[in-house]
Amino acid sequence: MIDFQTETIIPISEAPKFIPGRPHVATVIRWFGRGVRGVRLESALCGGRRVTSREAINRFFAATTAAANGNPAQAGTPAQRLANYSAADAELRAAGW
């Protein structure tokens, strides 16, 4: 989920500027519509315009790469993942790492 407080929001029409190879905007629209390998680009409606974020694009590439490599995509919101990371860090510190 896109966090409007902390992420860099960009209109879908400008998203290709931030993607290597500068795909056509129709490609980006397919990414949030149909998705790739079961992964969809996160987007939201803001004042009638479809937007995404630079961070959502990074998460999309990470998830599609993981799917292509046969690894399950990360689940949960960014806040849930951060909580999971913090819990894992605390567990490692308790174990002496």
C-alpha positions as CSV (number, residue, x, y, z in Angstrom):
1,M,0.0,0.0,0.0
2,I,1.3,3.4,-0.9
3,D,2.0,5.6,2.1
4,F,1.3,9.2,1.1
5,Q,3.1,10.6,4.2
6,T,6.5,9.0,3.4
7,E,6.6,8.0,-0.2
8,T,7.4,10.1,-3.3
9,I,4.1,10.2,-5.2
10,I,4.1,10.5,-9.0
11,P,1.4,10.4,-11.6
12,I,1.2,7.2,-13.7
13,S,1.8,9.4,-16.8
14,E,5.3,10.3,-15.3
15,A,6.2,6.9,-14.0
16,P,8.2,5.9,-17.1
17,K,10.7,8.6,-16.4
18,F,11.7,6.7,-13.2
19,I,11.9,3.3,-14.8
20,P,15.0,2.0,-16.7
21,G,14.3,1.7,-20.4
22,R,11.5,4.2,-20.1
23,P,8.6,1.9,-21.0
24,H,5.5,3.3,-22.6
25,V,2.8,4.6,-20.2
26,A,0.5,1.8,-21.5
27,T,2.9,-0.7,-20.1
28,V,2.8,0.9,-16.7
29,I,-1.0,0.9,-16.9
30,R,-0.9,-2.8,-17.6
31,W,1.3,-3.3,-14.5
32,F,-1.3,-1.9,-12.2
33,G,-4.2,-3.4,-14.1
34,R,-3.3,-6.9,-15.0
35,G,0.0,-7.2,-13.3
36,V,3.1,-9.3,-14.1
37,R,3.6,-12.8,-12.8
38,G,0.8,-12.3,-10.3
39,V,2.2,-9.0,-9.0
40,R,0.5,-5.7,-9.5
41,L,2.1,-2.2,-9.3
42,E,0.6,-0.4,-6.3
43,S,-1.5,2.7,-7.3
44,A,-4.1,4.9,-5.9
45,L,-6.6,7.5,-7.1
46,C,-5.8,11.0,-6.0
47,G,-8.2,13.7,-7.1
48,G,-9.3,11.7,-10.1
49,R,-5.7,10.9,-11.2
50,R,-4.0,7.6,-10.9
51,V,-0.8,7.8,-9.0
52,T,2.0,5.5,-7.8
53,S,5.2,6.1,-6.0
54,R,8.9,5.6,-6.7
55,E,9.0,3.2,-3.7
56,A,6.0,1.2,-5.1
57,I,7.9,0.8,-8.4
58,N,10.9,-0.5,-6.5
59,R,8.7,-3.0,-4.6
60,F,7.0,-4.0,-7.9
61,F,10.4,-4.8,-9.5
62,A,11.6,-6.7,-6.4
63,A,8.3,-8.8,-6.3
64,T,8.4,-9.6,-10.0
65,T,12.0,-10.6,-9.8
66,A,11.3,-12.8,-6.8
67,A,8.3,-14.4,-8.7
68,A,10.5,-15.0,-11.8
69,N,13.1,-16.7,-9.6
70,G,10.5,-19.0,-8.1
71,N,10.5,-17.2,-4.7
72,P,7.2,-16.1,-3.1
73,A,6.6,-12.4,-3.1
74,Q,6.8,-10.5,0.2
75,A,3.4,-10.2,1.8
76,G,2.0,-7.4,3.9
77,T,2.1,-3.6,4.0
78,P,5.3,-1.7,4.5
79,A,4.4,-1.2,8.2
80,Q,3.8,-5.0,8.6
81,R,7.2,-5.8,7.0
82,L,8.9,-3.3,9.2
83,A,7.4,-4.9,12.3
84,N,8.5,-8.3,11.0
85,Y,12.0,-7.0,10.5
86,S,12.1,-5.5,13.9
87,A,10.9,-8.7,15.5
88,A,13.5,-10.7,13.6
89,D,16.2,-8.2,14.7
90,A,15.2,-8.5,18.3
91,E,15.2,-12.3,18.1
92,L,18.8,-12.2,16.6
93,R,20.0,-9.8,19.3
94,A,18.5,-12.1,22.0
95,A,20.4,-15.0,20.4
96,G,23.7,-13.1,20.6
97,W,24.0,-12.0,17.0
